[in-house]
C-alpha cells in the first residue's frame, strides 16, 4: 500500500503540472491573439 501510494503521488502531481502548463499556454495564446487583433 505504501509503495503504491508513493508511486501514484508523482503521477498525480505530473498530471496537475501538465494541466497547469496547458492552461498557461492556452491563456498565453489567447492573449497573443487579442494583442494581434488590437494591432491590426
Biopython code that builds the backbone (N, CA, C, O; Angstrom):
import numpy as np
from Bio.PDB.StructureBuilder import StructureBuilder

atoms = [
    (1, "UNK", "N", (0.838, -1.212, 0.000)),
    (1, "UNK", "CA", (0.000, 0.000, 0.000)),
    (1, "UNK", "C", (0.870, 1.257, 0.000)),
    (1, "UNK", "O", (0.647, 2.196, -0.764)),
    (2, "UNK", "N", (1.860, 1.238, 0.879)),
    (2, "UNK", "CA", (2.712, 2.426, 1.000)),
    (2, "UNK", "C", (3.482, 2.691, -0.294)),
    (2, "UNK", "O", (3.558, 3.826, -0.767)),
    (3, "UNK", "N", (4.050, 1.625, -0.856)),
    (3, "UNK", "CA", (4.795, 1.774, -2.110)),
    (3, "UNK", "C", (3.879, 2.256, -3.228)),
    (3, "UNK", "O", (4.270, 3.088, -4.047)),
    (4, "UNK", "N", (2.660, 1.729, -3.257)),
    (4, "UNK", "CA", (1.705, 2.096, -4.293)),
    (4, "UNK", "C", (1.372, 3.580, -4.199)),
    (4, "UNK", "O", (1.293, 4.273, -5.214)),
    (5, "UNK", "N", (1.179, 4.059, -2.982)),
    (5, "UNK", "CA", (0.851, 5.469, -2.774)),
    (5, "UNK", "C", (2.001, 6.355, -3.266)),
    (5, "UNK", "O", (1.772, 7.367, -3.929)),
    (6, "UNK", "N", (3.217, 5.973, -2.941)),
    (6, "UNK", "CA", (4.379, 6.747, -3.360)),
    (6, "UNK", "C", (4.512, 6.760, -4.886)),
    (6, "UNK", "O", (4.928, 7.758, -5.476)),
    (7, "UNK", "N", (4.157, 5.650, -5.506)),
    (7, "UNK", "CA", (4.244, 5.559, -6.959)),
    (7, "UNK", "C", (3.162, 6.416, -7.621)),
    (7, "UNK", "O", (3.392, 7.015, -8.671)),
    (8, "UNK", "N", (1.992, 6.470, -7.004)),
    (8, "UNK", "CA", (0.886, 7.240, -7.577)),
    (8, "UNK", "C", (1.057, 8.742, -7.372)),
    (8, "UNK", "O", (0.602, 9.537, -8.194)),
    (9, "UNK", "N", (1.699, 9.126, -6.297)),
    (9, "UNK", "CA", (1.836, 10.545, -5.956)),
    (9, "UNK", "C", (2.513, 11.365, -7.063)),
    (9, "UNK", "O", (1.961, 12.388, -7.469)),
    (10, "UNK", "N", (3.686, 10.958, -7.565)),
    (10, "UNK", "CA", (4.330, 11.753, -8.628)),
    (10, "UNK", "C", (3.488, 11.812, -9.901)),
    (10, "UNK", "O", (3.470, 12.824, -10.601)),
    (11, "UNK", "N", (2.804, 10.729, -10.186)),
    (11, "UNK", "CA", (1.956, 10.682, -11.384)),
    (11, "UNK", "C", (0.842, 11.715, -11.290)),
    (11, "UNK", "O", (0.570, 12.437, -12.250)),
    (12, "UNK", "N", (0.201, 11.782, -10.131)),
    (12, "UNK", "CA", (-0.872, 12.757, -9.920)),
    (12, "UNK", "C", (-0.310, 14.172, -9.992)),
    (12, "UNK", "O", (-0.931, 15.066, -10.567)),
    (13, "UNK", "N", (0.856, 14.367, -9.414)),
    (13, "UNK", "CA", (1.490, 15.689, -9.420)),
    (13, "UNK", "C", (1.834, 16.105, -10.844)),
    (13, "UNK", "O", (1.647, 17.263, -11.218)),
    (14, "UNK", "N", (2.337, 15.163, -11.640)),
    (14, "UNK", "CA", (2.676, 15.459, -13.037)),
    (14, "UNK", "C", (1.434, 15.824, -13.833)),
    (14, "UNK", "O", (1.472, 16.697, -14.700)),
    (15, "UNK", "N", (0.323, 15.142, -13.529)),
    (15, "UNK", "CA", (-0.929, 15.416, -14.232)),
    (15, "UNK", "C", (-1.389, 16.840, -13.956)),
    (15, "UNK", "O", (-1.784, 17.565, -14.869)),
    (16, "UNK", "N", (-1.332, 17.234, -12.683)),
    (16, "UNK", "CA", (-1.726, 18.591, -12.288)),
    (16, "UNK", "C", (-0.795, 19.604, -12.955)),
    (16, "UNK", "O", (-1.237, 20.648, -13.435)),
    (17, "UNK", "N", (0.502, 19.279, -12.977)),
    (17, "UNK", "CA", (1.506, 20.157, -13.579)),
    (17, "UNK", "C", (1.236, 20.337, -15.074)),
    (17, "UNK", "O", (1.333, 21.444, -15.604)),
    (18, "UNK", "N", (0.896, 19.233, -15.746)),
    (18, "UNK", "CA", (0.592, 19.290, -17.174)),
    (18, "UNK", "C", (-0.633, 20.145, -17.447)),
    (18, "UNK", "O", (-0.638, 20.962, -18.368)),
    (19, "UNK", "N", (-1.670, 19.953, -16.647)),
    (19, "UNK", "CA", (-2.903, 20.732, -16.807)),
    (19, "UNK", "C", (-2.602, 22.213, -16.606)),
    (19, "UNK", "O", (-3.108, 23.063, -17.338)),
    (20, "UNK", "N", (-1.767, 22.514, -15.597)),
    (20, "UNK", "CA", (-1.400, 23.898, -15.308)),
    (20, "UNK", "C", (-0.645, 24.522, -16.471)),
    (20, "UNK", "O", (-0.908, 25.668, -16.836)),
    (21, "UNK", "N", (0.295, 23.777, -17.061)),
    (21, "UNK", "CA", (1.067, 24.260, -18.210)),
    (21, "UNK", "C", (0.151, 24.487, -19.410)),
    (21, "UNK", "O", (0.265, 25.492, -20.112)),
    (22, "UNK", "N", (-0.764, 23.532, -19.634)),
    (22, "UNK", "CA", (-1.700, 23.677, -20.754)),
    (22, "UNK", "C", (-2.574, 24.903, -20.572)),
    (22, "UNK", "O", (-2.850, 25.621, -21.533)),
    (23, "UNK", "N", (-3.015, 25.147, -19.332)),
    (23, "UNK", "CA", (-3.861, 26.307, -19.038)),
    (23, "UNK", "C", (-3.085, 27.601, -19.285)),
    (23, "UNK", "O", (-3.610, 28.545, -19.876)),
    (24, "UNK", "N", (-1.832, 27.635, -18.829)),
    (24, "UNK", "CA", (-0.987, 28.814, -19.052)),
    (24, "UNK", "C", (-0.763, 29.044, -20.547)),
    (24, "UNK", "O", (-0.821, 30.175, -21.029)),
    (25, "UNK", "N", (-0.506, 27.954, -21.269)),
    (25, "UNK", "CA", (-0.273, 28.031, -22.712)),
    (25, "UNK", "C", (-1.504, 28.579, -23.423)),
    (25, "UNK", "O", (-1.409, 29.445, -24.293)),
    (26, "UNK", "N", (-2.670, 28.051, -23.029)),
    (26, "UNK", "CA", (-3.936, 28.494, -23.605)),
    (26, "UNK", "C", (-4.126, 29.995, -23.346)),
    (26, "UNK", "O", (-4.497, 30.745, -24.249)),
    (27, "UNK", "N", (-3.872, 30.418, -22.118)),
    (27, "UNK", "CA", (-4.017, 31.815, -21.722)),
    (27, "UNK", "C", (-3.068, 32.699, -22.534)),
    (27, "UNK", "O", (-3.433, 33.784, -22.985)),
    (28, "UNK", "N", (-1.839, 32.201, -22.707)),
    (28, "UNK", "CA", (-0.824, 32.940, -23.449)),
    (28, "UNK", "C", (-1.228, 33.097, -24.912)),
    (28, "UNK", "O", (-1.075, 34.174, -25.489)),
    (29, "UNK", "N", (-1.743, 32.022, -25.514)),
    (29, "UNK", "CA", (-2.182, 32.052, -26.907)),
    (29, "UNK", "C", (-3.342, 33.024, -27.082)),
    (29, "UNK", "O", (-3.368, 33.800, -28.038)),
    (30, "UNK", "N", (-4.306, 32.984, -26.157)),
    (30, "UNK", "CA", (-5.456, 33.889, -26.221)),
    (30, "UNK", "C", (-4.983, 35.341, -26.100)),
    (30, "UNK", "O", (-5.466, 36.219, -26.814)),
    (31, "UNK", "N", (-4.041, 35.581, -25.198)),
    (31, "UNK", "CA", (-3.501, 36.926, -25.007)),
    (31, "UNK", "C", (-2.819, 37.402, -26.289)),
    (31, "UNK", "O", (-2.969, 38.560, -26.679)),
    (32, "UNK", "N", (-2.075, 36.520, -26.941)),
    (32, "UNK", "CA", (-1.404, 36.877, -28.192)),
    (32, "UNK", "C", (-2.400, 37.170, -29.300)),
    (32, "UNK", "O", (-2.212, 38.101, -30.083)),
    (33, "UNK", "N", (-3.461, 36.374, -29.364)),
    (33, "UNK", "CA", (-4.497, 36.600, -30.380)),
    (33, "UNK", "C", (-5.165, 37.948, -30.167)),
    (33, "UNK", "O", (-5.408, 38.685, -31.123)),
    (34, "UNK", "N", (-5.460, 38.269, -28.918)),
    (34, "UNK", "CA", (-6.094, 39.550, -28.612)),
    (34, "UNK", "C", (-5.165, 40.702, -28.964)),
    (34, "UNK", "O", (-5.607, 41.733, -29.470)),
    (35, "UNK", "N", (-3.867, 40.522, -28.693)),
    (35, "UNK", "CA", (-2.884, 41.560, -28.985)),
    (35, "UNK", "C", (-2.783, 41.791, -30.490)),
    (35, "UNK", "O", (-2.758, 42.934, -30.946)),
    (36, "UNK", "N", (-2.725, 40.712, -31.255)),
    (36, "UNK", "CA", (-2.611, 40.841, -32.712)),
    (36, "UNK", "C", (-3.872, 41.459, -33.303)),
    (36, "UNK", "O", (-3.800, 42.201, -34.282)),
    (37, "UNK", "N", (-5.024, 41.158, -32.713)),
    (37, "UNK", "CA", (-6.269, 41.747, -33.195)),
    (37, "UNK", "C", (-6.290, 43.248, -32.919)),
    (37, "UNK", "O", (-6.778, 44.032, -33.733)),
    (38, "UNK", "N", (-5.756, 43.639, -31.765)),
    (38, "UNK", "CA", (-5.716, 45.055, -31.406)),
    (38, "UNK", "C", (-4.742, 45.823, -32.297)),
    (38, "UNK", "O", (-4.968, 46.996, -32.595)),
    (39, "UNK", "N", (-3.674, 45.176, -32.719)),
    (39, "UNK", "CA", (-2.672, 45.838, -33.542)),
    (39, "UNK", "C", (-3.198, 46.129, -34.941)),
    (39, "UNK", "O", (-2.879, 47.163, -35.528)),
    (40, "UNK", "N", (-3.997, 45.223, -35.469)),
    (40, "UNK", "CA", (-4.479, 45.393, -36.844)),
    (40, "UNK", "C", (-5.637, 46.372, -36.907)),
    (40, "UNK", "O", (-6.166, 46.634, -37.988)),
]
sb = StructureBuilder()
sb.init_structure("model")
sb.init_model(0)
sb.init_chain("A")
sb.init_seg("    ")
for serial, (resi, resn, name, xyz) in enumerate(atoms, 1):
    if name == "N":
        sb.init_residue(resn, " ", resi, " ")
    sb.init_atom(name, np.array(xyz, "f"), 0.0, 1.0, " ", f" {name:<3s}", serial, name[0])
structure = sb.get_structure()
